[in-house]
């Protein structure tokens, strides 16, 4: 799998060169039920949907997550970043509780595998870090479309993976992995 990043500025060119010459990976995790896990490294980009429990689909399946090969191709010496999320206003109590349980399951699995190389970052921080600017008064759909558009610009060869609106979690996981790469992996490999 080749890695093609569509950026023309000199800083991005240096990051591309570093990405292709580095043996470490960056893992980005959008922990919601419609989220995903993305691994970015010298061998390309890999994306998996967040596994759900087969019994009801309302919780992340921690065992299936633990068994995903994408997590093990990123070890050792790699970094993982999980989005530090919270329940949304007007979300029902049961829904908020299940959301918290799912996020906790994902965090627990990643903490076991990555230890101190796991970083929790708020959406505002990683979005600013990758260049997604706030759209005042924008609807959630517009913000998710902006994430899909940016991921498509950065990784045009993989844009088919988040072509559908329902796959915005894949695009956001990729952007979180890109943030992780720029912020944590490059810091460790810089001369």
BAMARBA-376033 format. One record per residue (C-alpha): residue in one letter; z negated, y, x. Coordinates in steps of 0.25 Angstrom, whole numbers, padded with zeros to 4 digits, always signed. Each point is the difference from the previous one (the first is absolute). Example, Ala and Ser with C-alpha at 12.3 -4.5 7.8 and 13.67 -1.06 7.14 Angstrom:
<vexros>
a-0031-0018+0049/s+0002+0014+0006/
</vexros>
This chain:
<vexros>
x+0000+0000+0000/x+0004+0013+0006/x-0008+0013-0002/x+0007+0012-0004/x-0008+0013-0001/x+0009+0012-0006/x-0006+0012+0007/x+0006+0009+0010/x-0011+0009+0005/x-0004-0003+0015/x-0014-0004-0004/x+0005-0011-0009/x+0010-0005+0010/x-0012-0001+0010/x-0008-0008-0011/x+0012-0009-0002/x+0001-0003+0015/x-0015-0003+0000/x+0001-0009-0012/x+0011-0008+0005/x-0007-0002+0014/x-0014-0003-0005/x-0005-0013-0003/x-0011+0005-0010/x+0002+0001-0015/x-0005+0010-0011/x-0004-0006-0013/x+0000+0009-0012/x-0007-0004-0013/x+0001+0006-0014/x-0012-0008-0006/x+0003+0001-0015/x+0006-0011-0009/x+0013+0006+0001/x-0002+0003+0015/x+0006-0007+0012/x-0002-0003+0015/x+0010+0004+0010/x+0000-0004+0015/x+0008+0009+0009/x+0003-0004+0015/x+0011-0002+0010/x+0005-0011-0008/x+0003+0008-0012/x-0007+0002-0013/x-0006-0010-0010/x-0005+0003-0014/x-0008-0009-0009/x-0005+0003-0014/x-0015-0001-0002/x-0004-0014-0005/x-0007-0001-0013/x-0008-0011-0006/x+0008-0009-0008/x-0010-0002-0010/x+0001+0014-0006/x+0007+0009+0010/x-0010+0011-0001/x-0007-0002+0014/x+0006-0001+0014/x+0000-0015+0004/x-0009+0001+0013/x+0004-0014+0005/x+0015+0002-0002/x-0001+0013+0007/x-0008-0006+0011/x+0011-0011+0002/x+0012+0010+0000/x+0008-0002+0013/x+0002+0015+0001/x-0014+0002+0004/x+0000-0010+0011/x+0013+0005+0006/x-0007+0014+0002/x-0012-0006+0008/x-0005+0003+0011/x-0001+0014+0005/x+0006+0006-0012/x-0005+0009-0010/x-0001+0000-0015/x-0002+0012-0010/x-0004-0002-0014/x+0001+0011-0010/x-0014+0005-0004/x+0001+0001-0015/x-0009+0002-0012/x+0000-0002-0015/x+0009+0010-0007/x-0006+0010-0011/x+0002-0005-0014/x+0001-0015+0005/x-0008-0009-0008/x-0013-0006+0005/x+0005-0014+0001/x+0013+0004+0006/x-0008+0008+0010/x-0009-0011+0003/x+0011-0010+0003/x+0008+0010+0008/x-0013+0002+0009/x-0001-0015+0001/x+0014-0002+0004/x-0001+0011+0011/x-0012-0006+0005/x+0006-0014+0001/x+0012+0006+0008/x-0010+0008+0009/x-0008-0012+0002/x+0011-0009+0005/x+0006+0011+0009/x-0014+0003+0006/x-0001-0015+0004/x+0013+0000+0007/x+0001+0014+0006/x-0015+0004+0002/x+0000+0014+0006/x+0015+0001+0000/x+0000+0002-0015/x+0000+0014-0004/x-0002+0005-0015/x+0008+0013-0002/x+0000+0009-0013/x+0014+0002-0006/x-0001+0014+0003/x-0001-0002+0015/x+0011-0011+0001/x+0009+0008-0009/x-0001+0012+0008/x+0001-0008+0013/x+0014-0005-0004/x+0005+0013-0005/x-0002-0002-0015/x-0004+0013-0006/x-0008+0002-0013/x+0009+0004-0012/x-0009+0009-0008/x-0001-0005-0014/x+0009-0012+0002/x-0001-0012-0008/x-0004-0013+0006/x+0014-0006-0001/x+0006+0012+0008/x-0011-0002+0011/x+0004-0015+0000/x+0015+0003+0000/x-0003+0010+0012/x-0006-0012+0008/x+0011-0009-0003/x+0010+0011+0004/x-0007+0002+0013/x-0001-0015+0004/x+0015-0001-0003/x+0003+0012+0009/x-0009-0006+0011/x+0004-0015-0001/x+0014+0000-0007/x+0003-0014+0003/x-0012-0004-0008/x+0002+0009-0012/x+0004-0011-0009/x-0015-0005+0001/x-0005+0011-0008/x+0013+0004-0008/x-0007-0002-0013/x-0011+0010-0005/x-0010-0012-0002/x+0001-0002+0015/x-0006+0013+0004/x-0012-0008+0006/x+0009-0006+0010/x+0006+0014+0004/x-0014+0005+0001/x-0005-0012+0009/x+0012+0003+0009/x-0004+0015+0001/x-0015-0004+0003/x+0005-0010+0011/x+0009+0012+0006/x-0013+0009-0001/x-0008-0011+0007/x+0011-0002+0011/x+0000+0015+0003/x-0015+0002-0001/x-0006-0012+0006/x+0010-0009+0007/x+0007+0011+0008/x-0014+0005+0004/x-0003-0013+0006/x+0013-0002+0007/x+0002+0014+0005/x+0000+0001+0016/
</vexros>
